[in-house]
């Protein structure tokens, strides 16, 4: 006796969404790390510019 209910359209959409999100996890992490690096570089350049302006 099969007691499992049939899949609805909503279940299929959620399943597809979960698979898509799982496949995008690595690229999202890569973009996040890249953003952190750009932010750190901007901070370093800004700090150096402010230091130079106040020093000279």
C-alpha positions in Angstrom: 0.0 0.0 0.0 1.5 3.3 -1.1 0.6 6.1 1.4 2.8 8.8 -0.1 0.8 11.7 -1.5 1.4 12.7 -5.1 3.7 15.6 -5.8 2.0 18.9 -6.4 3.2 21.8 -8.5 4.3 23.7 -5.4 6.4 20.7 -4.3 8.1 20.5 -7.6 8.8 24.2 -7.7 10.3 24.1 -4.2 12.4 21.1 -5.1 13.7 22.8 -8.3 14.4 26.0 -6.2 16.4 23.9 -3.6 18.4 22.3 -6.4 19.1 25.6 -8.0 20.1 27.2 -4.7 22.4 24.3 -3.9 24.1 24.7 -7.3 24.6 28.4 -6.8 26.2 28.1 -3.4 29.8 28.0 -4.6 29.5 30.9 -7.1 27.8 33.0 -4.4 30.6 32.2 -1.9 33.1 33.2 -4.6 31.4 36.5 -5.2 31.2 37.2 -1.5 34.9 36.6 -1.0 35.7 38.8 -4.1 33.6 41.5 -2.6 35.5 41.2 0.7 38.8 41.6 -1.1 37.6 44.6 -3.1 36.4 46.1 0.2 39.7 45.5 1.9 41.6 47.0 -1.0 39.4 50.1 -1.0 39.9 50.4 2.8 43.6 50.2 2.5 43.8 52.7 -0.4 41.5 55.1 1.5 43.5 54.8 4.7 46.8 55.4 2.8 45.3 58.5 1.1 44.1 59.9 4.4 47.4 59.2 6.1 49.3 60.8 3.3 47.1 63.9 3.3 47.5 64.4 7.0 51.2 63.6 7.0 52.3 65.9 4.2 
